[in-house]
């Protein structure tokens, strides 16, 4: 009797199983390699952004620190010892000394000095009254003083002088000084004094005193 033909087995051979396993393993490896590549790229992008941010922040701090240390600082140092004349026919007049206490020259200086008679509790407006003396000053170097002149345009009337001495009116001396230095163009100094009839001298206002 002749042998019957054998049916081909539907089961994969050992070689096929090995080849299939290798292909699957290779695909998994490629998948994880791609994920790892994307992860590394994302980390590099985040690191680059962080570096730029930190560098910009440090540069800003360094520039701000240098500006604070080396800028020009105009500061009001006080007024002349001679008090203003507050009497009928008198013209109140004082000098206030400003000084550059910074390390850079103060340039493009514009001084606006106003003498004004107001009611008690007057608030100095952002925009001054018409100044009695508006002029450009020379460059003020580090450590150098510069006088600011205040002078009322008209003599005091008997009513005005009496009102000041009785506290019905207040005589104010207010100034705004704008200037520039090597860092900025918009520096600003503001100061204010008022006449105290009790001490017959000037006192610092509790407003309008700032350095920017």
C-alpha positions in Angstrom: 0.0 0.0 0.0 1.4 3.3 -0.9 1.8 6.0 1.7 -0.9 8.7 1.6 0.4 12.3 1.0 0.9 14.2 4.3 -1.0 17.4 4.9 1.0 20.5 5.3 1.0 21.7 8.9 -0.7 25.1 9.5 1.5 25.7 12.5 4.4 28.2 11.8 7.8 26.7 11.8 10.4 27.5 14.3 12.2 29.8 11.8 9.0 31.7 11.1 8.3 32.2 14.7 11.8 33.4 15.3 11.6 35.8 12.3 8.2 37.2 13.5 9.5 37.7 17.0 12.5 39.5 15.7 10.4 41.8 13.5 8.1 42.6 16.4 11.0 43.2 18.7 12.6 45.5 16.1 9.4 47.5 15.7 9.1 47.9 19.5 12.7 49.1 19.7 12.1 51.6 16.9 9.0 52.8 18.6 10.8 53.4 21.9 13.8 54.9 20.1 11.5 57.4 18.4 9.8 58.2 21.8 13.2 58.7 23.4 14.3 61.0 20.6 11.2 63.1 20.9 11.7 63.3 24.7 15.3 64.3 24.4 14.3 67.0 21.8 11.6 68.3 24.1 14.1 68.4 27.0 16.6 70.4 24.9 13.9 72.8 23.8 12.8 73.4 27.4 16.4 73.8 28.5 17.1 76.3 25.7 14.0 78.4 26.6 14.9 78.3 30.3 18.5 79.4 29.4 17.2 82.3 27.4 14.8 83.4 30.1 17.4 83.1 32.9 20.0 85.0 30.8 17.5 87.8 30.0 16.5 88.0 33.6 20.1 88.2 34.8 20.9 90.8 32.2 18.0 92.9 33.3 19.0 92.6 37.0 22.6 93.5 36.1 21.5 96.5 34.0 19.1 97.7 36.7 21.8 97.3 39.4 24.4 99.2 37.3 21.9 102.0 36.6 21.0 102.3 40.3 24.6 102.5 41.3 25.9 104.8 38.5 22.9 107.0 37.6 22.7 110.7 38.4 20.7 111.6 41.6 19.6 115.2 42.1 18.6 115.8 45.7 17.4 118.9 47.5 19.9 119.7 50.2 18.1 122.6 51.9 17.4 126.3 51.6 19.4 129.4 52.5 19.3 130.4 56.2 17.8 133.7 55.4 14.0 133.4 55.7 11.7 135.0 53.1 10.4 138.4 53.8 6.7 138.1 54.8 5.6 141.7 55.3 3.6 144.3 53.4 5.6 145.3 50.4 8.0 142.4 50.8 9.0 140.1 48.0 9.5 136.5 49.3 12.7 135.1 47.9 14.8 132.0 48.7 17.5 129.7 47.2 17.3 126.0 47.5 20.5 124.0 46.9 20.3 120.8 44.9 23.2 118.4 44.7 24.1 115.5 42.4 24.8 112.7 44.8 25.1 110.1 42.0 28.0 109.0 39.9 26.9 110.3 36.5 26.5 113.9 35.3 23.0 115.3 35.3 22.3 116.8 31.9 19.5 118.7 30.1 18.4 120.2 33.4 15.2 122.2 33.4 14.1 123.9 36.7 10.6 125.1 37.4 10.3 127.0 40.6 7.0 128.3 41.8 6.0 130.6 44.6 2.3 130.6 45.3 -0.1 131.8 48.0 -2.8 129.2 48.8 -5.3 128.2 51.4 -4.3 125.7 54.1 -4.4 122.1 52.9 -3.7 122.9 49.3 -2.6 120.0 47.2 0.3 120.6 44.8 -1.1 119.7 41.3 0.7 117.4 39.0 1.1 120.4 36.6 2.6 123.4 38.5 1.2 126.9 38.5 3.0 129.2 36.1 6.6 129.1 37.5 8.2 132.3 38.6 11.5 131.1 37.2 11.8 128.5 34.4 15.3 128.1 33.1 17.9 125.6 31.8 20.8 124.9 34.1 24.3 123.8 33.2 25.4 120.2 33.6 25.7 119.2 37.3 28.5 116.7 37.8 28.8 114.2 40.7 29.1 115.9 44.0 28.4 119.4 42.6 25.7 121.7 44.1 23.4 123.9 42.1 21.1 126.7 43.6 17.5 127.0 42.5 16.1 130.5 42.8 12.6 131.1 44.1 11.1 134.7 43.9 7.6 135.9 44.0 6.7 138.1 41.1 4.8 140.7 43.0 5.2 142.2 46.5 2.9 141.1 49.2 -0.1 143.3 49.9 -1.0 144.1 53.5 -3.9 141.7 53.4 -1.7 138.9 52.0 1.0 139.4 54.6 -1.5 139.6 57.4 -3.3 136.5 56.1 0.0 134.5 56.0 1.0 135.5 59.5 -2.4 134.6 60.9 -2.5 131.2 59.1 -5.3 132.2 56.8 -3.0 131.6 53.8 0.1 129.5 53.2 3.1 130.6 51.2 4.5 127.6 49.2 7.8 127.2 47.4 7.5 124.2 45.1 9.8 123.0 42.3 10.1 120.4 39.7 13.5 119.7 38.2 13.8 117.4 35.2 17.1 116.0 33.9 18.8 113.2 32.0 21.8 111.0 32.5 23.6 108.3 30.5 20.8 105.8 31.3 17.6 107.7 30.9 16.1 111.0 29.6 13.2 111.3 32.1 14.7 111.9 35.5 12.6 114.0 37.9 13.1 115.7 41.3 10.3 117.4 43.1 10.4 119.2 46.4 8.2 121.6 48.4 8.6 124.0 51.3 6.1 126.3 53.1 6.5 129.3 55.3 5.7 128.6 59.0 4.7 132.0 60.6 5.2 130.6 64.2 8.9 129.8 63.6 9.3 132.4 60.9 11.1 129.8 58.8 10.5 127.2 56.1 9.2 123.6 56.7 9.1 120.7 54.3 5.7 119.9 52.9 4.3 116.5 53.5 3.7 116.1 49.8 5.4 116.7 46.5 8.8 115.4 47.6 10.2 112.7 45.4 13.2 111.6 43.3 12.6 109.5 40.2 
